Amino acid sequence: FGVIPEFLPQDVDCITIIESLARLLRKHPGLKNILPITTAKVPIVKFYHVRTGLEGDISLYNTLALHNTHLLASYAAIDRRVKILCYVMKVFAKIYDGKKKPEVLVDGWNVYFFDDLTTLPSRWPQHGKNTETVGELWLGLLRFYTEDFDFREHVVCIRQHGRLTTFNKQWTSKYIVIEDPFDLNHNLGAGLSRKMTNFIMKAFINGRTVFGTPVKTFPPVYPSQMEYFFDPEVLTEGEVAPNDRCCRICGKIGHFMKDCPMRKKSRHRKDSDRRPEHLRDRKDTGEDSRDQVRHKGEHWRKRDALEMRCCFLCGSTAHIKKDCQLYRSPAGS
């Protein structure tokens, strides 16, 4: 969906809108697994469409994503193999002519790319000359990133043919570094941990072996060729993806434990059970208004520590240390 920037209010509360949208989507019978992720750089709400089996997400005023989609659509229109390779990579992941480049500025970044597909053959001499099959391209991709590419020194980059180094970018990450094609200061791999990096590289190396080894007869234990090539017991040696960057309550990526919706629901339910019946509605209204203030001022992040305050000497929640009788009493009494 596109939004015209001049019609978007400057003080719009994206988090509140995303949370409200999630509540509406939960009422839709054709959708399930509704998950608002409000702590990400661009807040989104994820969902699963039951009839088509497709996963999707909706964000608010994410204008760079529109240009990313246009870029990928142009790649697919140039060569149909690109679309197939993108799908293969998706499945795999789930277990200049000397002239000044024109400028199309969005959020301060130049999102221009040559999208005139009619005149592209006259501007790109290599257009249509690559005749490799999808299988050869896929194996070449795995071979490149497991044998040629040095992740310690180079950046995964699609906007230039030559190698781009982490020194050029002045990025100090020790793991996989991926440059956003438009927001050049954004490292798409910044959220990867050491464990996840090792997990991904193991899958790439094992995938290089599986796809690069000729097979005369597929083992009968595999119902299909796809299950043979994408066997998690082989690609990741039976290990599941590390969850060191996931929420420890629900296991989802995109927020930490203290911001988990499941935790908030559980805490709200316990508080409601403890409060007298005639105070519940009034208390709930007050909490909602305070939560909105906390979201805007960002002071709400310290809420957990304040709510769990107690005396460190006797453990009582009725007072703090300086008011405790044990603290006031002389030593040894």
N, C-alpha and C positions, 0 to 999 in steps of 0.2 A: 504494500500500500504506500502511496506517496503523499506527502504533506507539503503544502506550499509554505516555506519558512515565514513569510511575512504575516501569515494568518495564524501562526502559532503563538500563544501568549508567552511572554518571557518568564513569568513566574509559575509556569505550569508544574504541578507536582507529579512527575512521571511515576513515582513509586505508588502513590495512591491510585492513579489511573490503572496501572498494571494490576494491582491487587483487586480493584473493582472489576476489571475485565475477567480476571480469573474466577471470581464468584459467578459472573454471568455465564462463562463457558462451562462451569460445572453443572449448570442446569440444562445444557444441550445434550439430548439423548445420544447423539452420534459421536460424542467426544468422551474421552476418558484420560486418566493420568494427567490431569491438569496440575501444572507446577509453576507458580510464579517465582522468578528469580530476580529479586529486587536489589541484591547487593552487588550485582555485576556492573561493569563499566557502563553497559547499555542494558537497563532493566528489560526483561522479557518474560513472557508467559509461554510455557511449553505445553503441547497437547498431542494426543494421539487420535487420529481419525479412524474410527472402527471400520467403516465400509471399505475404504481403500487400503487400510493398513499402513498409511503414511504418517510420519511424525512431522510436526510443524512448530513454529514459534512465531509470536507476534511481538514486535517492539514498537516503541513510540519515537517518532522523529529520528530514526536512524538513517540519515540520508546517505551515508557512505555505503550502507548495505545495498541501496538501490543501484549504485554504480558498480558494485561488485557483481551483482546479479546480471547487469547488462554486459559486463566484461565476460563472464562465463558463458552467457548466451551467444556472444559473438564468437568465442572460441569454438563452441559446439557447432555453430553455423558454418564456420570455415572448414571444419573437418569432423565428420560424424564419429570418428574414432575417439575424439576427446570426450564425448558424452559417455561412451562405454568405459573408458579408462577412469572417469570420475566415479561411475557406479562401482567399478571393481575396487577402487581405493576406499570407497565408503564401506563396502562389505569387509574389506581387509581391516579397516580401522575399528569396526565393531568387534570383534572378539577381543636507427635514427638516421636521417638523411643529411645531417649537418645543419639543418635549419633550426631556428628556435622553436621549441615545442609549444603549441598553443596552450593557453591556460583556461581551465574550467574550474574555478575555485569553489569548493564546498567545505565549510568548517575550517577555512584557512589552508586547505590542501588542494593541490592540482590533481583532479581526477580525469584529466584528458587521456584518451587513448584513441587510436585510429579505428573508427567503427564503420567506415564506408566500405562495405563488403563488395560493392559493385566494382570499384576502382582498385581494390586491394591487389589483385594479380599484377597490375602494372606498377604498383609501388613496392611489392615484395617479390623479388626475383626467385626465391625458393618456394613460392606458393605452389602446392600440389606436387612437388618433386619427391616427397617422402612416401615410399610405397611399402613400408613395413606393415606387417599385420598387427592387430591389437595385442596378440600374444607376444610378439617380438618387442613391441613398445613397453608392455608391462614388465617383461623380464629385464629389459634395458633400464627401466626405472629402478627396479630392485638392485640391479648390478651397480648402477651409478651411486646410489646412496649407501651401499654396503662395501664397495670396493674403491671408488674414486673420490667421493665427497668426504672432506674432513670437517666434521661437525665442531671441532674445537677451534677452527680458524675461519670457517666460512659460514655465510648466512644463506638460508634458503630464500631465493629471490626470483620473481618471474618478470620483473620489469626491465632486465638487462641481460645480455648474452654472456658477458664476462663475469668472472667470479667476484662476489662481494664479500669482503672480510669483516669480521667482528671489529677489527682495528679501525676500519673505515667508518663503521657505525658508532664506534666508541661504546660498544656494548660489552659488558663483562660477564655475561651469563656463561656458565660452564656446560650448559646442556643444549638441547636443540633450539636454534635461533631462527625465527621465521619473520621476514619483513612483510608488514601489511603493504599491499600494492599501492595504496593511496595515502594512508596516514603513516608516513615513513618513520615516525618516532615510535610506532607501536610494534613491539615484539610479540607476535602471536604465540610464541612459545614460552612467554614469561611465567605462565602458570604451571609449567612442568617441573616436577620434582626429580631428584636423582633416581628414585625407584621407578617412576613412570618412564623416564628416559631410557633406562636399562631395559624395561619391559618392551618398549616400542622397538628398540634396536634388536633385541632378541627375536622379535616377530619378523622384522625385516630380514635378518640373517637367515633364519630358518625358512622364511618364504623364498629367499633367493635359492636355497638348496632344493626345496620342493618343486618350485616352478622351473628350475634349471636342470632338473634331472629327468631324462627321457623315461617314459613309462610305456612298456609294451602291453602289459595287462594290469588292469586296476584290481586291487585286492577285493575279493567278494564281500568283505565286511562293510565296505562303503556302498550305500544304496545308489549314489550318483557320483559323477566326477567332481562336481562342485564340493561335495562333502569331503572328498579326498584332498583336494587342494586347500580347503579352508578348515582343516581339522585343527581345533584349538589344542588338542593334545600334542600335536606336532609343532604348530607355529609358536605357541607360548609354553610348550612343554607341560601343559596341564595347569599352569598357574593362572590365577585370575588377576585382573588389573589391580594395581595397588590403590588403596583408598586413603592414602595419607593426605590428600587434598580434598577429601570428601567430608560431608557432615557425618559425624559419628553416631547420630541418632537415626537419620533416614537413609544414609548412604548416598545421597544425591550430591552432584557437583554444582557449585554456584553460590553456596552460602556456608557459613560455619555453624557450629553447634548452637552457639548462643542466639543465632538468628533463625533457627529452624522453625518452620510453621508448626510442626508436630509438637515441639517442646512448648511453644506458646499456647497451643490448644490444651495440652495437658496441664500446664500451670493455671490457665484460666479456669479449667474445670475444677481443679483442687480448691482454688480460691473461692469459687462460687459455692462449693459444698460447705466451706467453713463459715461463710458469712450468714448472718440472720436473713430470713426470707424477705423482711421489709426493707433491707438495705441493699439487696442485690442489684435491683434495677438502677438505683441512684449511683451505686459504686461503679457499675459497668459503664454508665454514661461518663463519669469522671475519668475513668481509665482511658476511654477512647479519645477524649479531648486531650489528655496529657500525652498520649502516644503520638498524636498528630504534631504537637509542639516539639516532642523529642525528635521526630523524624526531620523536622525542618531545621532544628538547631544542632543536630548531631550529638546532643548530650545524652540521648537515650542509650548510647552504647554502654554507659556506666551503670545502667539501671540494675543489672543483675547483682553487682557487688553491693549496692545499697540495700536491695531487698533481702539479701542473705546476711545482713549485719547481725552480729551476736557477740556476746562476751567471750573473750579468749581464755578466761580463767576458769569459769564454771560452766560455760556452754549455754547459758540462758539467753533467750532472744528478747527478754524483757528489759535488758539494760546492756550497756557496753562496759569495757574494762574499768574506766575511771570511776564509774558509779558502783562497782562491785564491792560487796562487803569483804571479800578476800583481799582485794587490793587496798582497801582502807585500813584493814586490821594490821597491827604490828607483826613483824616476822616472828613466827614461832608461837603465836597466841592461838 
